[in-house]
Every structure is written in structure tokens, then in C-alpha cells.
Amino acid sequence: MANFMKMMKQAADMQKNMAKAQEALAALELEHSAGGGAVRVTITGDGNITAIRLDPALVQGGDVEMLEDLLLTAVRGAQDQARETAATEMKKLTAGLNLPPGFGL
């Protein structure tokens, strides 16, 4: 019975820690750029894009296809960065737990 109560407390503590980590990720801003900084995307740790900034020279050039490619590259890179950051933070919370393979939180 004592082991069960200990497990329940650990689960409750983990739930609180995960909620805190999710709040921290939502507040964290990451920036990813493409085209040597010509396109910059700001994204939160939980994956919400908050800003896209363009070098004015890109717009003046008139090469819409290149601009679209740079935007897509920057957005995808920012999303990857947010996912990797979130995964790293969640691994910190589950460190020491003996979770079965493929079971992540």
C-alpha cells in the first residue's frame, strides 16, 4: 500500500511539473532564419508562430518563388526547433522513470 501511495504522489508531482514545463514552453520564444537572415520566424516552444520578418530587399526583388521557398524553409526550421526544445524539456521530466520503449509523455 505504501508503494502505491508513493507512486500516486510521484504521478501527481510529475503532472504538476509537466504543467509548469508546458507553461514555460509556451512563454519561450525561439527564432529561426533562412536565406542568411533574410527571413526570420519567431515561434514559441509549444509551436505557435508569433512573427515572420522579411528583409525589405526580398520584397523589392520581386522573386516571389524564392521568397515562398525561404518562408517555408524558415517556418519548417522554426517548427523543428520548437519540437526539439519541447522534447528535451519533457525528457528532463521523465528522467529516472522506467518507461517502456515508445512510451513518452
N, C-alpha and C positions, 0 to 999 in steps of 0.2 A: 504494500500500500504506500509506503514511504517513497519507493521508486516512482510510482505512478504520479504522486503529488509533485515530486521533483521534476518529472517530465512535463507536467502541466504548467508548472511555473516557468520552465525553460521555454516552452511554447509561447506562453503569454509574453515573456520578456522579448523573445525573438519577434513577435508580432509588433510590439512597441518599437523595437529597433528598426524593423523594416519600414514602418510608417514614417519614422524620422528620416531614414535614408531616402525614401521616396520624396519627402518634402525637400530635402537637401538637393536632390537631383533636379527637382522642378525649379529650384532657385538658381542652380548652377548654369552659367552661360558659357558656351563653347563657340569658337569661331573657326571656320574652315574657309580656305580661299582656293581659287583656281585662276589659271592664267597669270601667274606671278603676282597675285593680289588684285587683279583687275575685277574679279567678282568675289565678294566676301559674303558668307552666310553665317548668321548667328542663330544658334539653336540651344534650347535648354537641355539639361541632362536627361529629361524624360521625353525628348524628341519633338518638342514644339519649335517650329521655326519662328523666330521673332523679328528677324531683319534680313534683308538682302541689299547689299550695297554694290553699286557699279561704278567703275572708273568712267567719268564722263566721256573720255576718248573712245570707249567702246561704242557708245550710242552714236557718236558723231561719225564713226567709221562706216556705219550702215550695213555691216556684215551680220545680218540677223541670225543666220545659221550658226556662225561662230559664237555669237552671244548666247544662243539657246544651248549649245554644247557646253559652254563654260558654266552656265547656270545649272544645268543638270549635273555636271561634274561636282560643282561646289555643294549642291544640295545633297547629293548622294554621299559625298565625303563627310559632310556635317552629320548626316544621319548615322553613318558608320561610327563616327567619333562618339556620338551620344550613346549608341548601343554598347560600344566597348567600355565607356565610362560607367554606364549603369551595371554592366556585367561585373566589372571589377568591384564596384561598391557592394553588390549583392553577394559576391564571393566572400568578402570580408565578414559579412553577417553569418554566413553558413560555415565559416571555418571552424573546424573542430567537431562538426556534426558528421556522423557516419551515414550520409545519404546514399541510397543505392545509385548505381550508374544511371545517368539520364534523368535523374530526379533533381531538378533545380528549382529554386524559389525566385 
